[in-house]
Amino acid sequence: MRRPGGWWRLKSTPEKVETYTRWSFHFFGVSEIGGIGLATYSQVGPGFATVLSLMVVTHAAACMATTSRALDWTLGRRPPPTRQLWALGVLTALVAVVAIALAEHGPAGEDVDAAALGVFVGVQGFGVGALALGVHDRRRRVMALVAGFAVGAGLVAFAVGLSWSGALVTGGVLLLAGAFLAATAVFSVWLLKAVYALDDAKETRARLAVAEERLRFGRDLHDVMGRNLAVIALKSELAVQLSRRGRPEAVDQMIEAQRIAQASQREVRDVVRGYREADLEVELAGARGVLSAAGIVAEVTGETAGLPAQVQSALGWVVREATTNVLRHGDAEKVTVVVRRTEGRVVLTVENDGAADADGSPAGGSGLAGLRERLSGVDGTLEAGNAGKGVFRVTAEVPLPPATGAGREVAP
């Protein structure tokens, strides 16, 4: 059973930022309801306050729906919400006009005028902030949107009887409030897109690392096979020509070609064996470099000198797989790798923060299952699982041959 809050830890960093951004915009809608709609109950009678509150609630719900669709469009999941944006703009203007009309033709009293004016300015401010999401990629359009609503609010306020100074103040307040909310919306979208771009860059670096390793392997094979195949082809052609002429040297050339082919087979096996057998020191250095490139702090302690080749190979694969799991599954900020030798055994520990809960951990994955098989070949063991809140730990133990098991600590 998943622990409470596990859904949040299962999310990647971009998904967390997206969730935070989305609910922040929804909170703006709740703030509009509480700060403008419900506030009218403390200013006017319940009947008139209910009418104003229903108008504000309707407008806030439309803002929430529009911002949600606009965010999906920003992330490339939906087409542009053009209709929703126009509908929200019309609804914002309509609610504002109705509010000011109620102030003009509704119950008399300064409190009524103040409540209606608050709704008039407030819904336009929040509406501008929501509408800015639909034109966030065009700075001039955002500025025109803010200025247009501010000027329109001032003209409407002056038309219904406010003095020119009062209309100017009304337009100025809406200009400041709309500019603040629009800037907040634009910056939030920019930050969200930047986080997703950084995450894509992280995945690109991982793919480039894999591609570079494949190129290295291909170069090694080319260096081994290219020259030898050219020589074999030349020897074979020479043997054919000598054989057609009935020369006995053809046999010698074929024997030489056979020898080169067998030597090539051995060299290819050596290349593949070197590719398959991981060197612990090389893997530790590679893990430190890959993690640092991904923006993760990597601390590696311990010495590998004097460890048998089969032990280094087995533990090197553990480092490689653990590093891959950190990059793919977790949201780590720090990874600690410790190699120590004690009581005739070598213990490798890889620990990272930012791990998912038990249900989302890679402990049961095929990669770690393969590591257990490799370690069993050298009588080693592997343990993987959560080691505290948000901490995932992989521990591998491999026994040392009696001649090397000195029982001393190599790393603290």
C-alpha positions as CSV (number, residue, x, y, z in Angstrom):
1,M,0.0,0.0,0.0
2,R,1.4,3.4,-1.0
3,R,2.2,5.7,1.8
4,P,0.5,9.1,2.0
5,G,2.4,11.6,-0.1
6,G,4.0,8.9,-2.2
7,W,2.4,10.3,-5.4
8,W,4.4,13.4,-4.9
9,R,7.8,11.6,-4.4
10,L,7.0,9.5,-7.5
11,K,6.9,12.6,-9.7
12,S,10.0,13.9,-11.5
13,T,11.3,17.4,-10.9
14,P,9.5,18.9,-13.9
15,E,6.3,17.2,-13.0
16,K,6.5,18.6,-9.5
17,V,7.1,22.1,-10.8
18,E,4.2,21.7,-13.2
19,T,1.9,20.5,-10.4
20,Y,3.0,23.5,-8.2
21,T,2.4,25.9,-11.1
22,R,-1.0,24.5,-12.0
23,W,-2.3,24.6,-8.4
24,S,-0.8,28.1,-7.9
25,F,-3.1,29.3,-10.7
26,H,-6.0,27.5,-9.1
27,F,-5.1,29.2,-5.8
28,F,-5.5,32.5,-7.6
29,G,-9.0,31.5,-8.4
30,V,-9.7,30.6,-4.8
31,S,-8.1,34.0,-3.7
32,E,-10.5,35.8,-6.1
33,I,-13.5,34.1,-4.6
34,G,-12.4,34.7,-1.0
35,G,-10.8,38.1,-1.4
36,I,-13.4,39.6,-3.6
37,G,-16.6,37.6,-3.6
38,L,-17.0,36.6,0.0
39,A,-15.6,39.9,1.2
40,T,-18.8,41.6,-0.1
41,Y,-20.8,40.0,2.7
42,S,-19.0,42.3,5.1
43,Q,-19.9,45.3,3.1
44,V,-23.5,44.9,1.9
45,G,-26.6,42.9,2.6
46,P,-26.7,39.2,2.0
47,G,-28.9,39.4,-1.1
48,F,-26.8,41.8,-3.0
49,A,-23.6,40.1,-1.7
50,T,-24.8,36.8,-3.0
51,V,-25.4,38.2,-6.5
52,L,-21.9,39.6,-6.6
53,S,-20.3,36.5,-5.1
54,L,-22.0,34.2,-7.7
55,M,-20.6,36.5,-10.5
56,V,-17.1,36.2,-9.0
57,V,-17.3,32.4,-8.5
58,T,-18.4,32.0,-12.1
59,H,-15.5,34.1,-13.3
60,A,-13.0,32.4,-11.0
61,A,-14.1,29.0,-12.3
62,A,-13.7,30.1,-15.9
63,C,-10.2,31.5,-15.0
64,M,-9.1,28.1,-13.5
65,A,-10.4,26.1,-16.5
66,T,-8.7,28.5,-19.0
67,T,-5.3,28.5,-17.2
68,S,-5.3,24.7,-17.0
69,R,-5.9,24.5,-20.8
70,A,-3.4,27.2,-21.5
71,L,-0.7,25.3,-19.5
72,D,-1.4,22.2,-21.5
73,W,-1.0,24.2,-24.7
74,T,2.3,25.6,-23.4
75,L,3.6,22.1,-22.8
76,G,2.4,21.0,-26.3
77,R,-0.4,18.7,-25.1
78,R,-3.3,20.7,-26.5
79,P,-4.0,23.1,-29.4
80,P,-4.1,26.8,-28.6
81,P,-7.2,27.5,-26.4
82,T,-8.4,30.4,-28.6
83,R,-12.1,29.9,-27.9
84,Q,-11.6,29.6,-24.2
85,L,-9.5,32.8,-24.1
86,W,-12.0,34.8,-26.1
87,A,-14.8,33.4,-23.9
88,L,-12.9,34.4,-20.7
89,G,-12.2,37.9,-22.1
90,V,-15.9,38.4,-22.9
91,L,-17.0,37.0,-19.5
92,T,-14.5,39.3,-17.7
93,A,-15.8,42.4,-19.5
94,L,-19.4,41.3,-18.9
95,V,-19.0,40.7,-15.2
96,A,-17.2,44.0,-14.8
97,V,-19.9,45.9,-16.6
98,V,-22.7,44.2,-14.7
99,A,-21.0,45.0,-11.4
100,I,-20.6,48.7,-12.3
101,A,-24.2,48.7,-13.5
102,L,-25.4,47.3,-10.3
103,A,-23.5,50.0,-8.4
104,E,-25.2,52.6,-10.6
105,H,-28.8,51.2,-10.6
106,G,-28.8,48.9,-7.6
107,P,-29.3,49.7,-3.9
108,A,-28.0,53.0,-2.8
109,G,-25.2,53.5,-0.4
110,E,-21.4,54.0,-0.4
111,D,-20.9,50.4,0.8
112,V,-22.7,49.1,-2.3
113,D,-20.6,51.3,-4.5
114,A,-17.4,50.1,-2.8
115,A,-18.3,46.4,-3.1
116,A,-19.3,46.7,-6.7
117,L,-16.2,48.7,-7.6
118,G,-14.1,46.0,-5.9
119,V,-15.7,43.4,-8.0
120,F,-15.3,45.6,-11.1
121,V,-11.5,46.0,-10.6
122,G,-10.8,42.5,-9.1
123,V,-12.3,40.4,-11.8
124,Q,-10.5,42.3,-14.5
125,G,-7.2,42.0,-12.6
126,F,-7.5,38.2,-12.3
127,G,-8.9,38.0,-15.8
128,V,-5.9,39.7,-17.2
129,G,-3.6,37.4,-15.3
130,A,-5.3,34.3,-16.8
131,L,-5.5,35.8,-20.3
132,A,-1.8,36.5,-20.3
133,L,-1.1,32.8,-20.3
134,G,-2.6,32.6,-23.8
135,V,-0.3,35.3,-25.2
136,H,2.7,34.8,-22.9
137,D,5.0,34.2,-25.9
138,R,4.3,37.7,-27.2
139,R,5.5,40.4,-24.9
140,R,3.8,43.3,-26.7
141,R,0.5,41.4,-26.6
142,V,0.8,41.0,-22.9
143,M,1.5,44.7,-22.4
144,A,-1.4,45.6,-24.8
145,L,-3.7,43.3,-22.9
146,V,-2.9,44.9,-19.5
147,A,-3.0,48.5,-20.9
148,G,-6.2,47.8,-22.8
149,F,-8.1,46.6,-19.7
150,A,-6.7,49.4,-17.6
151,V,-7.8,52.1,-20.1
152,G,-11.2,50.5,-20.6
153,A,-11.8,50.3,-16.9
154,G,-11.0,54.0,-16.5
155,L,-13.3,55.0,-19.3
156,V,-16.2,52.9,-18.0
157,A,-15.7,54.2,-14.5
158,F,-15.7,57.8,-15.8
159,A,-18.8,57.1,-18.0
160,V,-20.9,55.9,-15.0
161,G,-20.3,59.0,-13.0
162,L,-16.9,58.8,-11.3
163,S,-14.8,61.9,-11.4
164,W,-11.8,62.0,-13.8
165,S,-9.5,61.6,-10.8
166,G,-11.4,58.6,-9.5
167,A,-11.5,57.0,-13.0
168,L,-7.8,57.6,-13.3
169,V,-7.2,56.0,-9.9
170,T,-9.4,53.0,-10.9
171,G,-7.4,52.6,-14.2
172,G,-4.1,52.9,-12.4
173,V,-5.0,50.3,-9.8
174,L,-6.1,47.9,-12.5
175,L,-2.9,48.6,-14.4
176,L,-0.7,47.7,-11.4
177,A,-2.8,44.7,-10.4
178,G,-3.1,43.3,-13.9
179,A,0.6,43.9,-14.7
180,F,1.6,42.1,-11.5
181,L,-0.6,39.1,-12.1
182,A,0.3,38.9,-15.8
183,A,4.0,39.1,-15.0
184,T,3.5,36.3,-12.4
185,A,1.8,34.1,-15.0
186,V,4.4,34.7,-17.7
187,F,7.3,34.1,-15.4
188,S,5.7,30.9,-14.0
189,V,5.3,29.6,-17.6
190,W,8.8,30.5,-18.5
191,L,10.2,28.8,-15.4
192,L,8.1,25.6,-16.1
193,K,9.4,25.4,-19.7
194,A,12.9,26.0,-18.5
195,V,12.7,23.1,-16.1
196,Y,11.4,20.8,-18.8
197,A,14.1,21.9,-21.1
198,L,16.8,21.2,-18.5
199,D,15.3,17.7,-18.0
200,D,15.4,17.1,-21.7
201,A,19.0,18.2,-21.8
202,K,19.7,15.7,-19.0
203,E,18.2,12.9,-21.0
204,T,20.1,14.1,-24.1
205,R,23.4,13.9,-22.2
206,A,22.6,10.3,-21.1
207,R,21.9,9.3,-24.7
208,L,25.1,11.0,-25.9
209,A,27.1,9.1,-23.3
210,V,25.6,5.8,-24.6
211,A,26.3,6.9,-28.2
212,E,29.9,7.8,-27.3
213,E,30.4,4.4,-25.7
214,R,29.0,2.7,-28.8
215,L,31.4,4.8,-31.0
216,R,34.3,3.8,-28.8
217,F,33.4,0.2,-29.2
218,G,33.0,0.6,-32.9
219,R,36.4,2.3,-33.2
220,D,38.0,-0.5,-31.2
221,L,36.5,-3.1,-33.5
222,H,37.5,-1.1,-36.6
223,D,41.1,-0.8,-35.4
224,V,41.3,-4.6,-34.7
225,M,39.4,-5.9,-37.8
226,G,40.1,-3.2,-40.4
227,R,43.8,-3.9,-40.9
228,N,43.5,-7.6,-40.4
229,L,40.7,-8.1,-42.9
230,A,42.6,-6.0,-45.5
231,V,45.6,-8.3,-45.0
232,I,43.4,-11.5,-45.2
233,A,41.8,-10.2,-48.4
234,L,45.2,-9.5,-49.9
235,K,46.6,-12.9,-48.9
236,S,43.6,-14.7,-50.2
237,E,43.8,-12.9,-53.6
238,L,47.5,-13.7,-53.8
239,A,46.8,-17.4,-52.9
240,V,44.1,-17.5,-55.7
241,Q,46.6,-16.1,-58.3
242,L,49.3,-18.5,-57.2
243,S,46.9,-21.4,-57.2
244,R,45.8,-20.7,-60.8
245,R,49.5,-20.7,-61.8
246,G,50.1,-24.0,-60.0
247,R,52.6,-22.5,-57.6
248,P,53.1,-24.3,-54.3
249,E,53.4,-20.9,-52.5
250,A,49.6,-20.7,-52.6
251,V,49.4,-23.0,-49.6
252,D,51.7,-20.8,-47.6
253,Q,49.6,-17.8,-48.3
254,M,46.4,-19.6,-47.3
255,I,48.1,-20.8,-44.1
256,E,49.1,-17.2,-43.4
257,A,45.6,-15.9,-44.0
258,Q,44.2,-18.6,-41.6
259,R,46.7,-17.5,-39.0
260,I,45.7,-13.9,-39.3
261,A,42.0,-14.8,-39.1
262,Q,42.5,-16.8,-35.9
263,A,44.5,-13.9,-34.4
264,S,41.7,-11.6,-35.4
265,Q,39.2,-13.8,-33.6
266,R,41.3,-13.7,-30.4
267,E,41.6,-9.9,-30.7
268,V,37.9,-9.5,-31.1
269,R,37.2,-11.7,-28.1
270,D,39.7,-9.5,-26.1
271,V,37.8,-6.3,-27.2
272,V,34.4,-7.8,-26.3
273,R,35.8,-9.1,-23.0
274,G,37.2,-5.7,-22.1
275,Y,33.8,-4.1,-23.0
276,R,31.9,-6.6,-20.9
277,E,34.2,-6.6,-18.0
278,A,33.9,-3.4,-16.0
279,D,37.0,-2.0,-14.3
280,L,36.0,-0.6,-10.9
281,E,38.3,2.4,-11.0
282,V,37.2,3.3,-14.5
283,E,33.5,2.9,-13.5
284,L,34.0,5.1,-10.4
285,A,35.6,7.8,-12.4
286,G,32.9,7.5,-15.1
287,A,30.1,7.7,-12.5
288,R,31.6,10.8,-11.0
289,G,31.8,12.5,-14.4
290,V,28.3,11.5,-15.6
291,L,26.6,12.5,-12.3
292,S,28.4,15.8,-12.2
293,A,27.3,16.5,-15.8
294,A,23.7,15.8,-14.7
295,G,24.1,18.4,-11.9
296,I,24.3,15.8,-9.1
297,V,26.9,16.0,-6.4
298,A,29.0,12.8,-6.4
299,E,31.2,11.8,-3.5
300,V,33.4,8.8,-4.1
301,T,35.6,7.4,-1.4
302,G,37.7,4.3,-1.1
303,E,40.6,2.6,-2.9
304,T,40.5,-0.2,-5.5
305,A,44.2,-1.0,-5.7
306,G,45.0,-4.7,-5.3
307,L,41.5,-6.0,-5.8
308,P,41.3,-9.1,-8.0
309,A,40.1,-8.6,-11.5
310,Q,36.9,-10.6,-11.1
311,V,36.0,-8.6,-8.0
312,Q,36.6,-5.3,-9.7
313,S,34.5,-6.5,-12.7
314,A,31.5,-7.5,-10.5
315,L,31.6,-4.3,-8.4
316,G,32.2,-2.1,-11.5
317,W,28.9,-3.4,-12.9
318,V,27.2,-2.5,-9.7
319,V,28.5,1.1,-10.0
320,R,27.4,1.3,-13.6
321,E,23.9,0.0,-12.9
322,A,23.4,2.0,-9.8
323,T,24.4,5.2,-11.6
324,T,22.0,4.4,-14.4
325,N,19.2,3.9,-12.0
326,V,19.9,7.2,-10.3
327,L,19.7,9.1,-13.6
328,R,16.6,7.3,-14.8
329,H,14.4,6.7,-11.8
330,G,15.3,9.1,-9.1
331,D,15.4,12.9,-8.5
332,A,18.8,12.9,-6.7
333,E,20.8,15.9,-5.7
334,K,23.6,13.9,-4.1
335,V,25.1,10.4,-4.6
336,T,27.6,8.8,-2.2
337,V,29.8,5.8,-3.3
338,V,31.9,4.1,-0.7
339,V,34.3,1.2,-1.2
340,R,35.7,-0.5,1.8
341,R,37.5,-3.8,2.6
342,T,36.7,-5.5,5.9
343,E,36.9,-9.1,7.3
344,G,37.9,-10.6,4.0
345,R,35.2,-8.9,2.0
346,V,34.8,-5.9,-0.2
347,V,31.7,-3.8,0.5
348,L,30.4,-1.3,-2.1
349,T,27.7,1.1,-1.1
350,V,25.9,3.5,-3.4
351,E,23.4,5.8,-1.7
352,N,21.3,8.6,-3.2
353,D,18.7,11.0,-2.0
354,G,15.5,12.0,-3.9
355,A,14.4,8.4,-4.3
356,A,10.8,7.2,-4.8
357,D,8.9,5.2,-2.2
358,A,9.1,1.5,-2.0
359,D,6.5,1.0,-4.6
360,G,8.3,3.1,-7.1
361,S,11.9,2.1,-6.4
362,P,13.9,0.1,-9.0
363,A,14.8,-2.6,-6.5
364,G,12.9,-5.2,-8.4
365,G,14.0,-4.2,-11.8
366,S,15.7,-6.5,-14.3
367,G,19.0,-4.5,-14.0
368,L,19.4,-5.3,-10.3
369,A,18.3,-8.9,-10.9
370,G,21.1,-9.2,-13.5
371,L,23.6,-7.8,-10.9
372,R,22.6,-10.4,-8.4
373,E,23.4,-13.1,-11.0
374,R,26.8,-11.5,-11.7
375,L,27.6,-11.3,-8.0
376,S,26.5,-14.8,-7.4
377,G,29.2,-15.9,-9.8
378,V,31.8,-14.6,-7.3
379,D,29.8,-15.6,-4.2
380,G,28.7,-12.0,-3.7
381,T,25.4,-10.6,-2.5
382,L,23.4,-7.5,-3.3
383,E,20.9,-5.6,-1.3
384,A,18.8,-2.7,-2.6
385,G,16.0,-0.7,-1.0
386,N,15.0,2.4,0.9
387,A,17.3,3.4,3.7
388,G,15.3,6.3,5.2
389,K,13.1,9.0,4.0
390,G,13.8,9.6,0.4
391,V,17.1,7.7,0.5
392,F,17.8,4.7,-1.7
393,R,20.8,2.4,-1.0
394,V,22.5,-0.3,-3.0
395,T,25.0,-2.5,-1.0
396,A,27.1,-5.2,-2.7
397,E,29.5,-7.5,-0.8
398,V,32.0,-9.7,-2.5
399,P,34.4,-12.1,-0.6
400,L,38.1,-11.8,-1.3
401,P,40.5,-14.7,-1.9
402,P,42.4,-15.6,1.2
403,A,45.6,-14.0,-0.1
404,T,44.1,-10.6,-0.4
405,G,41.6,-10.6,2.5
406,A,43.7,-8.5,4.9
407,G,40.7,-7.4,6.8
408,R,41.7,-3.8,6.8
409,E,39.5,-0.8,6.1
410,V,40.2,0.9,2.8
411,A,37.7,3.7,3.2
412,P,36.1,5.2,6.3
